[in-house]
């Protein structure tokens, strides 16, 4: 198979980790320069929801990759 047998596990790990890190950094460091239509800071509850979804995806991917 192209790129190995665990391609979906690796993709899920990348997606979950990027959701966690990206939304976490958006909460910690809002953008300094705002373009037209940008928010001053990231919405708290949406960011927390995306961080938790990213955590679930990351744990599921790690379970898949380490269990095989």
mmJSON file of the N, C-alpha and C atoms, coordinates in Angstrom:
{"data_MODEL":{"atom_site":{
"group_PDB":["ATOM","ATOM","ATOM","ATOM","ATOM","ATOM","ATOM","ATOM","ATOM","ATOM","ATOM","ATOM","ATOM","ATOM","ATOM","ATOM","ATOM","ATOM","ATOM","ATOM","ATOM","ATOM","ATOM","ATOM","ATOM","ATOM","ATOM","ATOM","ATOM","ATOM","ATOM","ATOM","ATOM","ATOM","ATOM","ATOM","ATOM","ATOM","ATOM","ATOM","ATOM","ATOM","ATOM","ATOM","ATOM","ATOM","ATOM","ATOM","ATOM","ATOM","ATOM","ATOM","ATOM","ATOM","ATOM","ATOM","ATOM","ATOM","ATOM","ATOM","ATOM","ATOM","ATOM","ATOM","ATOM","ATOM","ATOM","ATOM","ATOM","ATOM","ATOM","ATOM","ATOM","ATOM","ATOM","ATOM","ATOM","ATOM","ATOM","ATOM","ATOM","ATOM","ATOM","ATOM","ATOM","ATOM","ATOM","ATOM","ATOM","ATOM","ATOM","ATOM","ATOM","ATOM","ATOM","ATOM","ATOM","ATOM","ATOM","ATOM","ATOM","ATOM","ATOM","ATOM","ATOM","ATOM","ATOM","ATOM","ATOM","ATOM","ATOM","ATOM","ATOM","ATOM","ATOM","ATOM","ATOM","ATOM","ATOM","ATOM","ATOM","ATOM","ATOM","ATOM","ATOM","ATOM","ATOM","ATOM","ATOM","ATOM","ATOM","ATOM","ATOM","ATOM","ATOM","ATOM","ATOM","ATOM","ATOM","ATOM","ATOM","ATOM","ATOM","ATOM","ATOM","ATOM","ATOM","ATOM","ATOM","ATOM","ATOM","ATOM","ATOM","ATOM","ATOM","ATOM","ATOM","ATOM","ATOM","ATOM","ATOM","ATOM","ATOM","ATOM","ATOM","ATOM","ATOM","ATOM","ATOM","ATOM","ATOM","ATOM","ATOM","ATOM","ATOM","ATOM","ATOM","ATOM","ATOM","ATOM","ATOM","ATOM","ATOM","ATOM","ATOM","ATOM","ATOM","ATOM","ATOM","ATOM","ATOM","ATOM","ATOM","ATOM","ATOM","ATOM","ATOM","ATOM","ATOM","ATOM","ATOM","ATOM","ATOM","ATOM"],
"id":[1,2,3,4,5,6,7,8,9,10,11,12,13,14,15,16,17,18,19,20,21,22,23,24,25,26,27,28,29,30,31,32,33,34,35,36,37,38,39,40,41,42,43,44,45,46,47,48,49,50,51,52,53,54,55,56,57,58,59,60,61,62,63,64,65,66,67,68,69,70,71,72,73,74,75,76,77,78,79,80,81,82,83,84,85,86,87,88,89,90,91,92,93,94,95,96,97,98,99,100,101,102,103,104,105,106,107,108,109,110,111,112,113,114,115,116,117,118,119,120,121,122,123,124,125,126,127,128,129,130,131,132,133,134,135,136,137,138,139,140,141,142,143,144,145,146,147,148,149,150,151,152,153,154,155,156,157,158,159,160,161,162,163,164,165,166,167,168,169,170,171,172,173,174,175,176,177,178,179,180,181,182,183,184,185,186,187,188,189,190,191,192,193,194,195,196,197,198,199,200,201,202,203,204],
"type_symbol":["N","C","C","N","C","C","N","C","C","N","C","C","N","C","C","N","C","C","N","C","C","N","C","C","N","C","C","N","C","C","N","C","C","N","C","C","N","C","C","N","C","C","N","C","C","N","C","C","N","C","C","N","C","C","N","C","C","N","C","C","N","C","C","N","C","C","N","C","C","N","C","C","N","C","C","N","C","C","N","C","C","N","C","C","N","C","C","N","C","C","N","C","C","N","C","C","N","C","C","N","C","C","N","C","C","N","C","C","N","C","C","N","C","C","N","C","C","N","C","C","N","C","C","N","C","C","N","C","C","N","C","C","N","C","C","N","C","C","N","C","C","N","C","C","N","C","C","N","C","C","N","C","C","N","C","C","N","C","C","N","C","C","N","C","C","N","C","C","N","C","C","N","C","C","N","C","C","N","C","C","N","C","C","N","C","C","N","C","C","N","C","C","N","C","C","N","C","C","N","C","C","N","C","C"],
"label_atom_id":["N","CA","C","N","CA","C","N","CA","C","N","CA","C","N","CA","C","N","CA","C","N","CA","C","N","CA","C","N","CA","C","N","CA","C","N","CA","C","N","CA","C","N","CA","C","N","CA","C","N","CA","C","N","CA","C","N","CA","C","N","CA","C","N","CA","C","N","CA","C","N","CA","C","N","CA","C","N","CA","C","N","CA","C","N","CA","C","N","CA","C","N","CA","C","N","CA","C","N","CA","C","N","CA","C","N","CA","C","N","CA","C","N","CA","C","N","CA","C","N","CA","C","N","CA","C","N","CA","C","N","CA","C","N","CA","C","N","CA","C","N","CA","C","N","CA","C","N","CA","C","N","CA","C","N","CA","C","N","CA","C","N","CA","C","N","CA","C","N","CA","C","N","CA","C","N","CA","C","N","CA","C","N","CA","C","N","CA","C","N","CA","C","N","CA","C","N","CA","C","N","CA","C","N","CA","C","N","CA","C","N","CA","C","N","CA","C","N","CA","C","N","CA","C","N","CA","C","N","CA","C","N","CA","C","N","CA","C"],
"label_alt_id":[null,null,null,null,null,null,null,null,null,null,null,null,null,null,null,null,null,null,null,null,null,null,null,null,null,null,null,null,null,null,null,null,null,null,null,null,null,null,null,null,null,null,null,null,null,null,null,null,null,null,null,null,null,null,null,null,null,null,null,null,null,null,null,null,null,null,null,null,null,null,null,null,null,null,null,null,null,null,null,null,null,null,null,null,null,null,null,null,null,null,null,null,null,null,null,null,null,null,null,null,null,null,null,null,null,null,null,null,null,null,null,null,null,null,null,null,null,null,null,null,null,null,null,null,null,null,null,null,null,null,null,null,null,null,null,null,null,null,null,null,null,null,null,null,null,null,null,null,null,null,null,null,null,null,null,null,null,null,null,null,null,null,null,null,null,null,null,null,null,null,null,null,null,null,null,null,null,null,null,null,null,null,null,null,null,null,null,null,null,null,null,null,null,null,null,null,null,null,null,null,null,null,null,null],
"label_comp_id":["UNK","UNK","UNK","UNK","UNK","UNK","UNK","UNK","UNK","UNK","UNK","UNK","UNK","UNK","UNK","UNK","UNK","UNK","UNK","UNK","UNK","UNK","UNK","UNK","UNK","UNK","UNK","UNK","UNK","UNK","UNK","UNK","UNK","UNK","UNK","UNK","UNK","UNK","UNK","UNK","UNK","UNK","UNK","UNK","UNK","UNK","UNK","UNK","UNK","UNK","UNK","UNK","UNK","UNK","UNK","UNK","UNK","UNK","UNK","UNK","UNK","UNK","UNK","UNK","UNK","UNK","UNK","UNK","UNK","UNK","UNK","UNK","UNK","UNK","UNK","UNK","UNK","UNK","UNK","UNK","UNK","UNK","UNK","UNK","UNK","UNK","UNK","UNK","UNK","UNK","UNK","UNK","UNK","UNK","UNK","UNK","UNK","UNK","UNK","UNK","UNK","UNK","UNK","UNK","UNK","UNK","UNK","UNK","UNK","UNK","UNK","UNK","UNK","UNK","UNK","UNK","UNK","UNK","UNK","UNK","UNK","UNK","UNK","UNK","UNK","UNK","UNK","UNK","UNK","UNK","UNK","UNK","UNK","UNK","UNK","UNK","UNK","UNK","UNK","UNK","UNK","UNK","UNK","UNK","UNK","UNK","UNK","UNK","UNK","UNK","UNK","UNK","UNK","UNK","UNK","UNK","UNK","UNK","UNK","UNK","UNK","UNK","UNK","UNK","UNK","UNK","UNK","UNK","UNK","UNK","UNK","UNK","UNK","UNK","UNK","UNK","UNK","UNK","UNK","UNK","UNK","UNK","UNK","UNK","UNK","UNK","UNK","UNK","UNK","UNK","UNK","UNK","UNK","UNK","UNK","UNK","UNK","UNK","UNK","UNK","UNK","UNK","UNK","UNK"],
"label_asym_id":["A","A","A","A","A","A","A","A","A","A","A","A","A","A","A","A","A","A","A","A","A","A","A","A","A","A","A","A","A","A","A","A","A","A","A","A","A","A","A","A","A","A","A","A","A","A","A","A","A","A","A","A","A","A","A","A","A","A","A","A","A","A","A","A","A","A","A","A","A","A","A","A","A","A","A","A","A","A","A","A","A","A","A","A","A","A","A","A","A","A","A","A","A","A","A","A","A","A","A","A","A","A","A","A","A","A","A","A","A","A","A","A","A","A","A","A","A","A","A","A","A","A","A","A","A","A","A","A","A","A","A","A","A","A","A","A","A","A","A","A","A","A","A","A","A","A","A","A","A","A","A","A","A","A","A","A","A","A","A","A","A","A","A","A","A","A","A","A","A","A","A","A","A","A","A","A","A","A","A","A","A","A","A","A","A","A","A","A","A","A","A","A","A","A","A","A","A","A","A","A","A","A","A","A"],
"label_entity_id":["1","1","1","1","1","1","1","1","1","1","1","1","1","1","1","1","1","1","1","1","1","1","1","1","1","1","1","1","1","1","1","1","1","1","1","1","1","1","1","1","1","1","1","1","1","1","1","1","1","1","1","1","1","1","1","1","1","1","1","1","1","1","1","1","1","1","1","1","1","1","1","1","1","1","1","1","1","1","1","1","1","1","1","1","1","1","1","1","1","1","1","1","1","1","1","1","1","1","1","1","1","1","1","1","1","1","1","1","1","1","1","1","1","1","1","1","1","1","1","1","1","1","1","1","1","1","1","1","1","1","1","1","1","1","1","1","1","1","1","1","1","1","1","1","1","1","1","1","1","1","1","1","1","1","1","1","1","1","1","1","1","1","1","1","1","1","1","1","1","1","1","1","1","1","1","1","1","1","1","1","1","1","1","1","1","1","1","1","1","1","1","1","1","1","1","1","1","1","1","1","1","1","1","1"],
"label_seq_id":[1,1,1,2,2,2,3,3,3,4,4,4,5,5,5,6,6,6,7,7,7,8,8,8,9,9,9,10,10,10,11,11,11,12,12,12,13,13,13,14,14,14,15,15,15,16,16,16,17,17,17,18,18,18,19,19,19,20,20,20,21,21,21,22,22,22,23,23,23,24,24,24,25,25,25,26,26,26,27,27,27,28,28,28,29,29,29,30,30,30,31,31,31,32,32,32,33,33,33,34,34,34,35,35,35,36,36,36,37,37,37,38,38,38,39,39,39,40,40,40,41,41,41,42,42,42,43,43,43,44,44,44,45,45,45,46,46,46,47,47,47,48,48,48,49,49,49,50,50,50,51,51,51,52,52,52,53,53,53,54,54,54,55,55,55,56,56,56,57,57,57,58,58,58,59,59,59,60,60,60,61,61,61,62,62,62,63,63,63,64,64,64,65,65,65,66,66,66,67,67,67,68,68,68],
"pdbx_PDB_ins_code":[null,null,null,null,null,null,null,null,null,null,null,null,null,null,null,null,null,null,null,null,null,null,null,null,null,null,null,null,null,null,null,null,null,null,null,null,null,null,null,null,null,null,null,null,null,null,null,null,null,null,null,null,null,null,null,null,null,null,null,null,null,null,null,null,null,null,null,null,null,null,null,null,null,null,null,null,null,null,null,null,null,null,null,null,null,null,null,null,null,null,null,null,null,null,null,null,null,null,null,null,null,null,null,null,null,null,null,null,null,null,null,null,null,null,null,null,null,null,null,null,null,null,null,null,null,null,null,null,null,null,null,null,null,null,null,null,null,null,null,null,null,null,null,null,null,null,null,null,null,null,null,null,null,null,null,null,null,null,null,null,null,null,null,null,null,null,null,null,null,null,null,null,null,null,null,null,null,null,null,null,null,null,null,null,null,null,null,null,null,null,null,null,null,null,null,null,null,null,null,null,null,null,null,null],
"Cartn_x":[0.839,0.0,0.888,0.437,1.176,1.298,2.484,2.82,2.538,2.449,2.352,0.938,0.862,-0.429,-1.191,-0.495,-1.118,-1.334,-1.605,-1.738,-2.876,-4.026,-5.15,-4.861,-4.165,-3.78,-2.855,-1.88,-0.953,-1.671,-2.6,-3.354,-4.248,-4.881,-5.713,-4.868,-3.69,-2.787,-2.389,-2.066,-1.681,-2.844,-4.04,-5.211,-5.534,-5.553,-5.874,-4.845,-3.579,-2.525,-2.551,-2.814,-2.853,-4.069,-5.19,-6.354,-6.048,-5.384,-5.055,-4.074,-2.991,-1.939,-2.424,-3.081,-3.529,-4.523,-5.507,-6.499,-5.941,-5.028,-4.38,-3.556,-2.809,-2.012,-2.88,-4.026,-4.937,-5.48,-5.639,-6.084,-4.961,-3.754,-2.632,-2.103,-1.943,-1.372,-2.29,-3.205,-4.04,-3.181,-3.643,-2.827,-2.592,-1.386,-1.039,-1.62,-1.552,-2.06,-3.353,-4.43,-5.732,-6.053,-6.544,-7.063,-8.545,-9.121,-10.534,-11.369,-12.251,-13.108,-12.553,-11.332,-10.744,-11.28,-11.331,-11.707,-10.48,-10.713,-9.59,-8.972,-9.791,-9.287,-10.199,-9.695,-10.447,-11.59,-12.747,-13.854,-13.461,-13.655,-13.177,-13.827,-15.156,-15.833,-15.608,-15.555,-15.282,-13.861,-12.928,-11.543,-11.406,-12.071,-12.019,-12.648,-13.749,-14.386,-13.448,-12.786,-11.871,-10.635,-10.157,-9.018,-9.409,-10.606,-11.034,-11.281,-11.839,-12.004,-10.651,-9.693,-8.348,-7.689,-7.945,-7.402,-7.989,-9.29,-9.932,-9.361,-9.202,-8.654,-7.206,-6.435,-5.037,-4.921,-5.737,-5.704,-6.158,-7.186,-7.646,-6.575,-5.898,-4.839,-3.664,-3.277,-2.183,-2.556,-3.799,-4.262,-4.213,-4.57,-4.523,-3.089,-2.221,-0.841,-0.044,-0.26,0.488,-0.089,-1.358,-1.985,-1.732,-1.242,-1.04,0.356],
"Cartn_y":[-1.178,0.0,1.247,2.264,3.52,4.164,4.491,5.129,4.251,2.965,2.053,1.635,0.659,0.098,1.011,1.858,2.686,4.126,4.345,5.7,6.46,5.841,6.539,6.886,6.019,6.326,7.524,7.582,8.726,10.015,9.939,11.127,11.615,10.688,11.066,11.683,11.156,11.731,13.153,13.364,14.701,15.681,15.247,16.114,16.473,15.477,15.737,16.624,16.355,17.164,18.598,18.766,20.135,20.896,20.202,20.873,21.328,20.477,20.848,22.013,21.899,22.921,24.242,24.19,25.416,26.205,25.533,26.232,26.653,25.862,26.275,27.533,27.585,28.787,29.996,29.765,30.88,31.486,30.668,31.198,31.918,31.352,31.91,33.182,33.157,34.311,34.755,35.674,36.195,36.995,37.162,37.866,39.327,39.794,41.184,42.135,41.755,42.598,41.981,42.746,42.25,42.759,41.866,42.26,42.573,43.115,43.45,42.174,42.144,40.991,39.982,40.179,39.26,39.551,38.525,38.689,39.103,39.845,40.27,39.091,38.142,36.935,35.773,34.576,33.379,33.152,32.7,32.385,31.24,31.449,30.515,29.144,29.082,27.777,26.99,27.666,26.958,26.395,27.171,26.7,25.525,25.588,24.477,23.232,23.393,22.257,21.639,22.452,21.933,21.295,21.845,21.24,19.865,19.749,18.454,17.448,17.879,16.977,16.531,17.441,17.09,16.108,16.262,15.327,13.93,13.852,12.551,11.898,12.673,12.126,11.676,12.433,12.074,10.796,10.683,9.478,8.26,8.429,7.319,6.897,7.869,7.548,6.859,7.349,6.701,5.284,5.084,3.745,2.816,3.331,2.538,2.212,3.205,2.993,2.133,2.311,1.543,0.138,-0.033,-1.329,-2.294,-1.784,-2.676,-3.246],
"Cartn_z":[0.0,0.0,0.0,-0.664,-0.764,0.616,1.036,2.313,3.519,3.352,4.49,4.815,5.684,6.083,7.045,7.772,8.802,8.356,7.093,6.562,7.242,7.422,8.05,9.506,10.2,11.577,11.66,10.75,10.73,10.353,9.401,9.005,10.137,10.856,11.994,13.1,13.323,14.322,13.934,12.686,12.222,12.339,11.978,12.054,13.505,14.376,15.779,16.455,16.209,16.828,16.311,15.024,14.484,15.008,15.223,15.822,17.238,18.012,19.39,19.429,18.7,18.761,18.164,17.024,16.367,17.198,17.751,18.561,19.905,20.454,21.696,21.511,20.431,20.171,19.84,19.21,18.93,20.221,21.245,22.532,23.268,23.199,23.952,23.306,21.973,21.262,20.145,20.416,19.328,18.342,17.122,16.13,16.52,16.219,16.54,15.503,14.238,13.164,12.643,12.69,12.263,10.863,10.034,8.738,8.881,7.844,7.884,8.024,8.988,9.213,10.201,10.702,11.677,13.077,13.89,15.283,16.094,17.183,18.036,18.763,19.192,19.835,19.441,19.604,19.234,20.223,19.736,20.651,21.587,22.882,23.894,23.766,23.745,23.765,22.497,21.36,20.107,20.114,20.622,20.688,21.641,22.777,23.733,23.126,22.4,21.731,20.703,19.897,18.882,19.507,20.618,21.31,21.843,22.413,22.939,21.819,20.688,19.545,18.993,18.965,18.538,19.484,20.782,21.766,21.575,21.336,21.105,19.852,18.785,17.542,17.729,18.483,18.721,19.546,20.578,21.413,20.605,19.781,18.951,17.948,17.363,16.399,17.079,18.252,18.98,19.39,19.783,20.121,18.918,17.763,16.539,16.141,16.206,15.768,16.735,18.028,19.01,19.211,18.874,19.043,17.903,16.799,15.65,15.594],
"occupancy":[1.0,1.0,1.0,1.0,1.0,1.0,1.0,1.0,1.0,1.0,1.0,1.0,1.0,1.0,1.0,1.0,1.0,1.0,1.0,1.0,1.0,1.0,1.0,1.0,1.0,1.0,1.0,1.0,1.0,1.0,1.0,1.0,1.0,1.0,1.0,1.0,1.0,1.0,1.0,1.0,1.0,1.0,1.0,1.0,1.0,1.0,1.0,1.0,1.0,1.0,1.0,1.0,1.0,1.0,1.0,1.0,1.0,1.0,1.0,1.0,1.0,1.0,1.0,1.0,1.0,1.0,1.0,1.0,1.0,1.0,1.0,1.0,1.0,1.0,1.0,1.0,1.0,1.0,1.0,1.0,1.0,1.0,1.0,1.0,1.0,1.0,1.0,1.0,1.0,1.0,1.0,1.0,1.0,1.0,1.0,1.0,1.0,1.0,1.0,1.0,1.0,1.0,1.0,1.0,1.0,1.0,1.0,1.0,1.0,1.0,1.0,1.0,1.0,1.0,1.0,1.0,1.0,1.0,1.0,1.0,1.0,1.0,1.0,1.0,1.0,1.0,1.0,1.0,1.0,1.0,1.0,1.0,1.0,1.0,1.0,1.0,1.0,1.0,1.0,1.0,1.0,1.0,1.0,1.0,1.0,1.0,1.0,1.0,1.0,1.0,1.0,1.0,1.0,1.0,1.0,1.0,1.0,1.0,1.0,1.0,1.0,1.0,1.0,1.0,1.0,1.0,1.0,1.0,1.0,1.0,1.0,1.0,1.0,1.0,1.0,1.0,1.0,1.0,1.0,1.0,1.0,1.0,1.0,1.0,1.0,1.0,1.0,1.0,1.0,1.0,1.0,1.0,1.0,1.0,1.0,1.0,1.0,1.0,1.0,1.0,1.0,1.0,1.0,1.0],
"B_iso_or_equiv":[0.0,0.0,0.0,0.0,0.0,0.0,0.0,0.0,0.0,0.0,0.0,0.0,0.0,0.0,0.0,0.0,0.0,0.0,0.0,0.0,0.0,0.0,0.0,0.0,0.0,0.0,0.0,0.0,0.0,0.0,0.0,0.0,0.0,0.0,0.0,0.0,0.0,0.0,0.0,0.0,0.0,0.0,0.0,0.0,0.0,0.0,0.0,0.0,0.0,0.0,0.0,0.0,0.0,0.0,0.0,0.0,0.0,0.0,0.0,0.0,0.0,0.0,0.0,0.0,0.0,0.0,0.0,0.0,0.0,0.0,0.0,0.0,0.0,0.0,0.0,0.0,0.0,0.0,0.0,0.0,0.0,0.0,0.0,0.0,0.0,0.0,0.0,0.0,0.0,0.0,0.0,0.0,0.0,0.0,0.0,0.0,0.0,0.0,0.0,0.0,0.0,0.0,0.0,0.0,0.0,0.0,0.0,0.0,0.0,0.0,0.0,0.0,0.0,0.0,0.0,0.0,0.0,0.0,0.0,0.0,0.0,0.0,0.0,0.0,0.0,0.0,0.0,0.0,0.0,0.0,0.0,0.0,0.0,0.0,0.0,0.0,0.0,0.0,0.0,0.0,0.0,0.0,0.0,0.0,0.0,0.0,0.0,0.0,0.0,0.0,0.0,0.0,0.0,0.0,0.0,0.0,0.0,0.0,0.0,0.0,0.0,0.0,0.0,0.0,0.0,0.0,0.0,0.0,0.0,0.0,0.0,0.0,0.0,0.0,0.0,0.0,0.0,0.0,0.0,0.0,0.0,0.0,0.0,0.0,0.0,0.0,0.0,0.0,0.0,0.0,0.0,0.0,0.0,0.0,0.0,0.0,0.0,0.0,0.0,0.0,0.0,0.0,0.0,0.0],
"pdbx_formal_charge":[null,null,null,null,null,null,null,null,null,null,null,null,null,null,null,null,null,null,null,null,null,null,null,null,null,null,null,null,null,null,null,null,null,null,null,null,null,null,null,null,null,null,null,null,null,null,null,null,null,null,null,null,null,null,null,null,null,null,null,null,null,null,null,null,null,null,null,null,null,null,null,null,null,null,null,null,null,null,null,null,null,null,null,null,null,null,null,null,null,null,null,null,null,null,null,null,null,null,null,null,null,null,null,null,null,null,null,null,null,null,null,null,null,null,null,null,null,null,null,null,null,null,null,null,null,null,null,null,null,null,null,null,null,null,null,null,null,null,null,null,null,null,null,null,null,null,null,null,null,null,null,null,null,null,null,null,null,null,null,null,null,null,null,null,null,null,null,null,null,null,null,null,null,null,null,null,null,null,null,null,null,null,null,null,null,null,null,null,null,null,null,null,null,null,null,null,null,null,null,null,null,null,null,null],
"auth_seq_id":[1,1,1,2,2,2,3,3,3,4,4,4,5,5,5,6,6,6,7,7,7,8,8,8,9,9,9,10,10,10,11,11,11,12,12,12,13,13,13,14,14,14,15,15,15,16,16,16,17,17,17,18,18,18,19,19,19,20,20,20,21,21,21,22,22,22,23,23,23,24,24,24,25,25,25,26,26,26,27,27,27,28,28,28,29,29,29,30,30,30,31,31,31,32,32,32,33,33,33,34,34,34,35,35,35,36,36,36,37,37,37,38,38,38,39,39,39,40,40,40,41,41,41,42,42,42,43,43,43,44,44,44,45,45,45,46,46,46,47,47,47,48,48,48,49,49,49,50,50,50,51,51,51,52,52,52,53,53,53,54,54,54,55,55,55,56,56,56,57,57,57,58,58,58,59,59,59,60,60,60,61,61,61,62,62,62,63,63,63,64,64,64,65,65,65,66,66,66,67,67,67,68,68,68],
"auth_comp_id":["UNK","UNK","UNK","UNK","UNK","UNK","UNK","UNK","UNK","UNK","UNK","UNK","UNK","UNK","UNK","UNK","UNK","UNK","UNK","UNK","UNK","UNK","UNK","UNK","UNK","UNK","UNK","UNK","UNK","UNK","UNK","UNK","UNK","UNK","UNK","UNK","UNK","UNK","UNK","UNK","UNK","UNK","UNK","UNK","UNK","UNK","UNK","UNK","UNK","UNK","UNK","UNK","UNK","UNK","UNK","UNK","UNK","UNK","UNK","UNK","UNK","UNK","UNK","UNK","UNK","UNK","UNK","UNK","UNK","UNK","UNK","UNK","UNK","UNK","UNK","UNK","UNK","UNK","UNK","UNK","UNK","UNK","UNK","UNK","UNK","UNK","UNK","UNK","UNK","UNK","UNK","UNK","UNK","UNK","UNK","UNK","UNK","UNK","UNK","UNK","UNK","UNK","UNK","UNK","UNK","UNK","UNK","UNK","UNK","UNK","UNK","UNK","UNK","UNK","UNK","UNK","UNK","UNK","UNK","UNK","UNK","UNK","UNK","UNK","UNK","UNK","UNK","UNK","UNK","UNK","UNK","UNK","UNK","UNK","UNK","UNK","UNK","UNK","UNK","UNK","UNK","UNK","UNK","UNK","UNK","UNK","UNK","UNK","UNK","UNK","UNK","UNK","UNK","UNK","UNK","UNK","UNK","UNK","UNK","UNK","UNK","UNK","UNK","UNK","UNK","UNK","UNK","UNK","UNK","UNK","UNK","UNK","UNK","UNK","UNK","UNK","UNK","UNK","UNK","UNK","UNK","UNK","UNK","UNK","UNK","UNK","UNK","UNK","UNK","UNK","UNK","UNK","UNK","UNK","UNK","UNK","UNK","UNK","UNK","UNK","UNK","UNK","UNK","UNK"],
"auth_asym_id":["A","A","A","A","A","A","A","A","A","A","A","A","A","A","A","A","A","A","A","A","A","A","A","A","A","A","A","A","A","A","A","A","A","A","A","A","A","A","A","A","A","A","A","A","A","A","A","A","A","A","A","A","A","A","A","A","A","A","A","A","A","A","A","A","A","A","A","A","A","A","A","A","A","A","A","A","A","A","A","A","A","A","A","A","A","A","A","A","A","A","A","A","A","A","A","A","A","A","A","A","A","A","A","A","A","A","A","A","A","A","A","A","A","A","A","A","A","A","A","A","A","A","A","A","A","A","A","A","A","A","A","A","A","A","A","A","A","A","A","A","A","A","A","A","A","A","A","A","A","A","A","A","A","A","A","A","A","A","A","A","A","A","A","A","A","A","A","A","A","A","A","A","A","A","A","A","A","A","A","A","A","A","A","A","A","A","A","A","A","A","A","A","A","A","A","A","A","A","A","A","A","A","A","A"],
"auth_atom_id":["N","CA","C","N","CA","C","N","CA","C","N","CA","C","N","CA","C","N","CA","C","N","CA","C","N","CA","C","N","CA","C","N","CA","C","N","CA","C","N","CA","C","N","CA","C","N","CA","C","N","CA","C","N","CA","C","N","CA","C","N","CA","C","N","CA","C","N","CA","C","N","CA","C","N","CA","C","N","CA","C","N","CA","C","N","CA","C","N","CA","C","N","CA","C","N","CA","C","N","CA","C","N","CA","C","N","CA","C","N","CA","C","N","CA","C","N","CA","C","N","CA","C","N","CA","C","N","CA","C","N","CA","C","N","CA","C","N","CA","C","N","CA","C","N","CA","C","N","CA","C","N","CA","C","N","CA","C","N","CA","C","N","CA","C","N","CA","C","N","CA","C","N","CA","C","N","CA","C","N","CA","C","N","CA","C","N","CA","C","N","CA","C","N","CA","C","N","CA","C","N","CA","C","N","CA","C","N","CA","C","N","CA","C","N","CA","C","N","CA","C","N","CA","C","N","CA","C","N","CA","C","N","CA","C","N","CA","C"],
"pdbx_PDB_model_num":[1,1,1,1,1,1,1,1,1,1,1,1,1,1,1,1,1,1,1,1,1,1,1,1,1,1,1,1,1,1,1,1,1,1,1,1,1,1,1,1,1,1,1,1,1,1,1,1,1,1,1,1,1,1,1,1,1,1,1,1,1,1,1,1,1,1,1,1,1,1,1,1,1,1,1,1,1,1,1,1,1,1,1,1,1,1,1,1,1,1,1,1,1,1,1,1,1,1,1,1,1,1,1,1,1,1,1,1,1,1,1,1,1,1,1,1,1,1,1,1,1,1,1,1,1,1,1,1,1,1,1,1,1,1,1,1,1,1,1,1,1,1,1,1,1,1,1,1,1,1,1,1,1,1,1,1,1,1,1,1,1,1,1,1,1,1,1,1,1,1,1,1,1,1,1,1,1,1,1,1,1,1,1,1,1,1,1,1,1,1,1,1,1,1,1,1,1,1,1,1,1,1,1,1]
}}}
